[in-house]
Amino acid sequence: MHPYFIERSIKETDKSLEAVDVPVVDLNEVIQKHRSTVVMCDVEGAEKVVIPKADLTDVRALILELQHKLLSREAVKSIFDNCVAHNLYLCVEYSSEQVITFEPV
C-alpha cells in the first residue's frame, strides 16, 4: 500500500505503508474459463512473470500497462517474445509510453 493510489506496486519502497496479500488467479485458467479474446492487464509489475507464461493462442488483443521502474530490458523482451510467438505484435497507434497494445498483424 502506498499513500498515493497510483504508486501502488508489488515492490515495497521506503514510502510503502504496508503489504497486503492479494488473491492470485492463474491467467491461463481465466482465459480458458471465460474464452477471453481480449485481455487487459494492470498487475503492478507482475507482468514480467505473468505474460511470458500466458497462453495467448485465442487472444486477439492484449492491453498491458508496463511498470517501467520494475522491469528489466530482459523482462520486457520476454513479454514481447511471448506475444510474437502467439502472433500478437505491438500496435503503435493504440499504445503509449506505459500502456501498450498487441494485436495480430
C-alpha positions in Angstrom: 0.0 0.0 0.0 1.2 3.5 -0.8 -0.1 6.9 0.3 -0.8 7.7 -3.4 -3.0 5.1 -5.1 -1.3 5.3 -8.5 2.1 4.5 -6.8 1.0 1.0 -5.6 3.2 -1.8 -6.6 4.3 -5.4 -6.0 7.6 -3.9 -4.9 7.9 -2.4 -1.4 9.5 1.1 -1.2 10.5 3.3 1.6 7.2 5.1 1.2 5.1 1.9 1.4 2.6 1.9 4.2 2.1 -1.8 4.5 2.0 -5.0 2.5 -1.4 -6.5 1.5 -2.0 -10.1 0.5 -3.9 -10.3 -2.8 -5.5 -13.4 -4.1 -3.7 -14.8 -7.1 -5.5 -16.4 -10.1 -3.8 -18.1 -13.0 -4.2 -16.0 -16.1 -4.3 -19.1 -18.3 -7.2 -20.5 -16.3 -9.1 -17.2 -16.5 -8.6 -17.0 -20.3 -9.7 -20.6 -20.8 -12.7 -20.4 -18.4 -14.1 -17.3 -20.0 -12.9 -17.9 -23.5 -11.3 -14.5 -23.4 -10.2 -12.9 -26.7 -9.2 -9.5 -25.3 -7.0 -9.3 -22.2 -6.4 -6.1 -20.3 -3.7 -6.3 -17.5 -2.6 -3.8 -14.9 -0.8 -6.2 -12.5 1.6 -3.7 -10.9 4.9 -5.2 -12.1 3.8 -8.9 -12.1 3.5 -8.7 -15.9 7.2 -9.8 -16.1 6.1 -13.2 -14.6 2.5 -13.5 -15.9 2.7 -12.5 -19.6 5.7 -14.6 -20.6 3.9 -17.7 -19.3 0.5 -16.8 -20.8 -1.2 -19.0 -23.4 -2.4 -16.2 -25.8 -3.4 -18.6 -28.6 -7.0 -17.4 -28.8 -6.3 -13.8 -27.7 -6.9 -11.2 -30.4 -5.8 -8.2 -28.3 -3.6 -7.7 -25.2 -3.6 -4.3 -23.5 -0.9 -4.1 -20.9 0.4 -1.5 -18.5 4.2 -1.9 -18.2 5.7 -0.8 -14.9 9.0 0.5 -16.3 10.6 1.0 -12.9 10.1 -2.7 -12.1 11.1 -4.2 -15.4 14.5 -5.1 -16.9 15.0 -5.0 -20.6 15.1 -8.8 -20.5 11.7 -8.9 -18.8 10.2 -6.6 -21.5 11.8 -8.8 -24.2 10.3 -11.9 -22.7 6.8 -10.2 -22.8 7.3 -9.2 -26.4 8.7 -12.6 -27.3 5.6 -14.4 -26.0 3.3 -12.1 -27.7 5.1 -12.6 -31.1 5.0 -16.3 -30.5 1.2 -16.0 -30.4 1.1 -13.8 -33.5 0.5 -10.6 -31.4 2.5 -7.5 -32.3 2.9 -4.1 -30.9 0.1 -1.8 -32.2 1.8 1.6 -32.0 -1.4 3.6 -32.7 -3.1 2.2 -29.6 -0.1 2.4 -27.3 1.6 5.0 -25.2 4.8 5.0 -23.1 3.3 2.9 -20.3 0.2 1.2 -21.8 0.9 -1.0 -24.8 -1.4 -2.9 -27.1 -0.7 -6.1 -29.0 -2.8 -7.3 -31.9 -2.3 -9.6 -34.9 -0.9 -8.0 -38.0 
